[in-house]
Amino acid sequence: MTPSQDSVQKIKDNIRSLGSALFLALAVRIFAFEPFNIPSGSMIPSFLVGDYLFVSRYIYGYSRYSIPFGYAIPFFEGRILQNRGPTQGEVVVFRIPSDLKTDYIKRVIGLPGDRVQLKDGIVFVNDEPATVKKIGPYVSRAEENGGMVHATLYEETLPNGVKHPIIKHDPFGANDLDNTPEFKVPEGHYFVMGDNRDRSKDSRVMHAVGFIPNDVLIGRAEVIFFSTDGRGPWNKPWKWPTAIRWGTFPRLVK
């Protein structure tokens, strides 16, 4: 093989290697894990604006909405390869029927067939109340505009025993979202809420979000792998030293 032929062969080998790497990365993103960033404060304190996390796509199987551009191209209908649906307390990424282009993230509170109601801010599922334990004041730079959050931190234990943090800006029962009618979750749907209970537009707001159909689930939140306070996004590494929330990642999602 002549030197010129050897150079051409090396170029071909490099192109094949790059193509294989790109194909593998695309396959992982479509079928296994997708990066997702937190754009709003509805899940404070579990997730802060500027958190980056991996979402497992395979855990609930696949629908057209869990595949890139599936909202516009009907590759197939329903879900395939679904071993199970979300359980109470899991954090899920999804879309809503009125906005199939935008990803949302909330915590599952009610499963198909459940009856969900809030009374003075306490969650009841099938007439069984969640328990709430006060932890103390909560202060964090976590708002979308970089502002400070001042609230009260609680630990909520759902009826199935799952514990997770929530915050309240207002006293229990003082917010319009703290007292709701009883919601009967339809088959094939889920009732979801944000951990920032007074600042979350979720299934309690039926005209805006409502029940989440099984088909629009994207996946389950798994691990926070990066976090900044908004002043240093992932594509501006020169700003990371002063913007990264050191010590907050990597962290498994609870």
Secondary structure as the mmCIF struct_conf table of DSSP 4:
data_model
#
loop_
_struct_conf.conf_type_id
_struct_conf.id
_struct_conf.beg_label_comp_id
_struct_conf.beg_label_asym_id
_struct_conf.beg_label_seq_id
_struct_conf.end_label_comp_id
_struct_conf.end_label_asym_id
_struct_conf.end_label_seq_id
HELX_RH_AL_P HELX_RH_AL_P1 PRO A 3 PHE A 31
TURN_TY1_P TURN_TY1_P1 ALA A 32 ALA A 32
STRN STRN1 PHE A 33 ASN A 37
BEND BEND1 SER A 40 GLY A 41
TURN_TY1_P TURN_TY1_P2 SER A 42 SER A 46
BEND BEND2 PHE A 47 PHE A 47
TURN_TY1_P TURN_TY1_P3 VAL A 49 GLY A 50
STRN STRN2 ASP A 51 SER A 56
BEND BEND3 ARG A 57 ARG A 57
HELX_RH_3T_P HELX_RH_3T_P1 TYR A 58 TYR A 60
STRN STRN3 TYR A 62 SER A 63
HELX_RH_3T_P HELX_RH_3T_P2 ARG A 64 SER A 66
BEND BEND4 ILE A 67 ILE A 67
TURN_TY1_P TURN_TY1_P4 PRO A 68 ALA A 72
BEND BEND5 ILE A 73 ILE A 73
BEND BEND6 PHE A 75 PHE A 75
BEND BEND7 GLU A 77 GLY A 78
STRN STRN4 ARG A 79 ILE A 80
BEND BEND8 LEU A 81 LEU A 81
TURN_TY1_P TURN_TY1_P5 GLN A 88 GLY A 89
STRN STRN5 VAL A 91 ILE A 96
TURN_TY1_P TURN_TY1_P6 PRO A 97 SER A 98
STRN STRN6 ASP A 99 GLY A 110
TURN_TY1_P TURN_TY1_P7 PRO A 112 GLY A 113
STRN STRN7 ARG A 115 LYS A 119
TURN_TY1_P TURN_TY1_P8 ASP A 120 GLY A 121
STRN STRN8 ILE A 122 VAL A 125
TURN_TY1_P TURN_TY1_P9 ASN A 126 ASP A 127
STRN STRN9 GLU A 128 PRO A 129
HELX_LH_PP_P HELX_LH_PP_P1 ALA A 130 ALA A 130
STRN STRN10 THR A 131 ARG A 141
BEND BEND9 GLU A 143 GLU A 143
TURN_TY1_P TURN_TY1_P10 GLU A 144 ASN A 145
BEND BEND10 GLY A 146 GLY A 146
STRN STRN11 MET A 148 THR A 157
TURN_TY1_P TURN_TY1_P11 PRO A 159 ASN A 160
BEND BEND11 GLY A 161 GLY A 161
STRN STRN12 LYS A 163 LYS A 168
BEND BEND12 HIS A 169 ASP A 170
TURN_TY1_P TURN_TY1_P12 PHE A 172 GLY A 173
BEND BEND13 ASN A 175 ASN A 175
HELX_RH_3T_P HELX_RH_3T_P3 ASP A 176 ASP A 178
BEND BEND14 ASN A 179 ASN A 179
HELX_LH_PP_P HELX_LH_PP_P2 PRO A 181 GLU A 182
STRN STRN13 PHE A 183 LYS A 184
HELX_LH_PP_P HELX_LH_PP_P3 VAL A 185 PRO A 186
TURN_TY1_P TURN_TY1_P13 GLU A 187 GLY A 188
STRN STRN14 HIS A 189 MET A 193
BEND BEND15 ASP A 195 ASP A 195
STRN STRN15 ASN A 196 ASN A 196
TURN_TY1_P TURN_TY1_P14 ARG A 197 ASP A 198
BEND BEND16 ARG A 199 ARG A 199
BEND BEND17 ASP A 202 ASP A 202
TURN_TY1_P TURN_TY1_P15 SER A 203 ARG A 204
TURN_TY1_P TURN_TY1_P16 MET A 206 VAL A 209
BEND BEND18 PHE A 211 PHE A 211
STRN STRN16 ILE A 212 PRO A 213
HELX_RH_3T_P HELX_RH_3T_P4 ASN A 214 VAL A 216
STRN STRN17 LEU A 217 SER A 227
STRN STRN18 THR A 228 THR A 228
BEND BEND19 GLY A 230 GLY A 232
TURN_TY1_P TURN_TY1_P17 TRP A 234 ASN A 235
HELX_RH_3T_P HELX_RH_3T_P5 PRO A 237 LYS A 239
HELX_RH_AL_P HELX_RH_AL_P2 TRP A 240 ALA A 243
STRN STRN19 ILE A 244 ILE A 244
TURN_TY1_P TURN_TY1_P18 TRP A 246 GLY A 247
BEND BEND20 THR A 248 THR A 248
BEND BEND21 PRO A 250 PRO A 250
STRN STRN20 ARG A 251 LEU A 252
#
